[in-house]
Amino acid sequence: MAYIQVESISKKYVKGNVETKVLKDVSFQVGKGEFWIVAGPSGSGKSTLLSILGSLNEPDSGRVLVDDLDLFSLSHDERALFRLNYLGFIFQNFHLLPYLTAVENVLLPTLAYPRKISKEKEARELLKMLGLEGKEEKYPKELSGGEQERVAIARALIMEPEILLADEPTGNLDSKTGEEVMKIFAELNRRGKTIIMVTHNLDHLQYATHALFLKDGEVLETKTLKEAN
Ligand SMILES: Nc1ncnc2c1ncn2[C@@H]1O[C@H](COP(=O)(O)OP(=O)(O)OP(=O)(O)O)[C@@H](O)[C@H]1O
């Protein structure tokens, strides 16, 4: 049984009387510990697919099962709990809060947790692991793009999720910094995280175990690039 099972997902957006089919019958299966890159031209449905995998967006038809949980049969609250327990999200434009320091940004998800938990020590350790020692009290505007992305990665890791969902995480970075961020993802994958990443950059395929190519909302091809650990 696959860890993440995507079964015949379809999704359309309707604006006025114009209907756009964004995903058409998309199916694939992700094993635990795999690193998938979702690639395809602009507008092919990559971000929509990722938002459905993250249960932030509902498909019109089809199912997504994660660890045997049928995401869209869960209640709103159950789904929120699922996201908190299983998923870390990383976005292209970091989405850091400007009036919080690096360590406070990393701690944000812990504030939403139903039980009060203190993870300041872990937050500082994560920042250290990501090469940000000494920058814990800096505000986002005092950090470079690559540093802000690493804070966003630390924030995604603070609840110890099994799965990382990343949408163009290197899209706003120069190529050298982008490579450094990809090496962090490769290391996280080596340590067992299951990763699904949307990217335009096909050079990043060298870090992944699998690739899914989308075109006009359809799966063009899925490929095994190397064995997962
Ligand atoms: N909320 C929405 N309402 C209406 N149309 C949308 C919405 N979100 C996306 N679309 C449309 O759906 C199509 C697919 O968008 P999506 O962002 O999933 O593609 P993408 O492959 O991630 O593109 P890009 O690489 O440019 O980010 C596009 O034509 C987009 O304009």
The ligand as an SDF file (V2000), in Angstrom:
LIG
                    3D

 31 33  0  0  0  0  0  0  0  0999 V2000
   -8.1820   29.9010   -7.6780 N   0  0  0  0  0  0  0  0  0  0  0  0
   -8.2170   29.8530   -9.0120 C   0  0  0  0  0  0  0  0  0  0  0  0
   -9.2960   30.2970   -9.7120 N   0  0  0  0  0  0  0  0  0  0  0  0
   -9.3310   30.2470  -11.0530 C   0  0  0  0  0  0  0  0  0  0  0  0
   -8.3330   29.7470  -11.8250 N   0  0  0  0  0  0  0  0  0  0  0  0
   -7.2330   29.2980  -11.1870 C   0  0  0  0  0  0  0  0  0  0  0  0
   -7.1140   29.3330   -9.7560 C   0  0  0  0  0  0  0  0  0  0  0  0
   -5.8900   28.8050   -9.4240 N   0  0  0  0  0  0  0  0  0  0  0  0
   -5.3000   28.4620  -10.5820 C   0  0  0  0  0  0  0  0  0  0  0  0
   -6.0890   28.7590  -11.6420 N   0  0  0  0  0  0  0  0  0  0  0  0
   -5.7700   28.4730  -13.0570 C   0  0  0  0  0  0  0  0  0  0  0  0
   -5.5180   27.0890  -13.1490 O   0  0  0  0  0  0  0  0  0  0  0  0
   -4.4420   26.8180  -14.0580 C   0  0  0  0  0  0  0  0  0  0  0  0
   -3.3590   26.0160  -13.3590 C   0  0  0  0  0  0  0  0  0  0  0  0
   -2.7790   26.8170  -12.3170 O   0  0  0  0  0  0  0  0  0  0  0  0
   -1.6220   26.2870  -11.3680 P   0  0  0  0  0  0  0  0  0  0  0  0
   -1.1890   27.4560  -10.5440 O   0  0  0  0  0  0  0  0  0  0  0  0
   -2.0600   25.0640  -10.6790 O   0  0  0  0  0  0  0  0  0  0  0  0
   -0.5040   25.9080  -12.4430 O   0  0  0  0  0  0  0  0  0  0  0  0
    1.0650   25.8120  -12.2790 P   0  0  0  0  0  0  0  0  0  0  0  0
    1.4780   24.6850  -13.1550 O   0  0  0  0  0  0  0  0  0  0  0  0
    1.4260   25.7340  -10.8430 O   0  0  0  0  0  0  0  0  0  0  0  0
    1.5530   27.1820  -12.8750 O   0  0  0  0  0  0  0  0  0  0  0  0
    2.8560   28.0650  -12.5270 P   0  0  0  0  0  0  0  0  0  0  0  0
    4.0340   27.2080  -12.8570 O   0  0  0  0  0  0  0  0  0  0  0  0
    2.7310   29.2410  -13.4330 O   0  0  0  0  0  0  0  0  0  0  0  0
    2.7590   28.4300  -11.0710 O   0  0  0  0  0  0  0  0  0  0  0  0
   -3.9930   28.1730  -14.5710 C   0  0  0  0  0  0  0  0  0  0  0  0
   -4.6020   28.3760  -15.8150 O   0  0  0  0  0  0  0  0  0  0  0  0
   -4.4940   29.1320  -13.5240 C   0  0  0  0  0  0  0  0  0  0  0  0
   -4.7450   30.3990  -14.1090 O   0  0  0  0  0  0  0  0  0  0  0  0
  1  2  1  0
  2  3  1  0
  2  7  2  0
  3  4  2  0
  4  5  1  0
  5  6  2  0
  6  7  1  0
  6 10  1  0
  7  8  1  0
  8  9  2  0
  9 10  1  0
 10 11  1  0
 11 12  1  0
 11 30  1  0
 12 13  1  0
 13 14  1  0
 13 28  1  0
 14 15  1  0
 15 16  1  0
 16 17  2  0
 16 18  1  0
 16 19  1  0
 19 20  1  0
 20 21  2  0
 20 22  1  0
 20 23  1  0
 23 24  1  0
 24 25  2  0
 24 26  1  0
 24 27  1  0
 28 29  1  0
 28 30  1  0
 30 31  1  0
M  END
$$$$
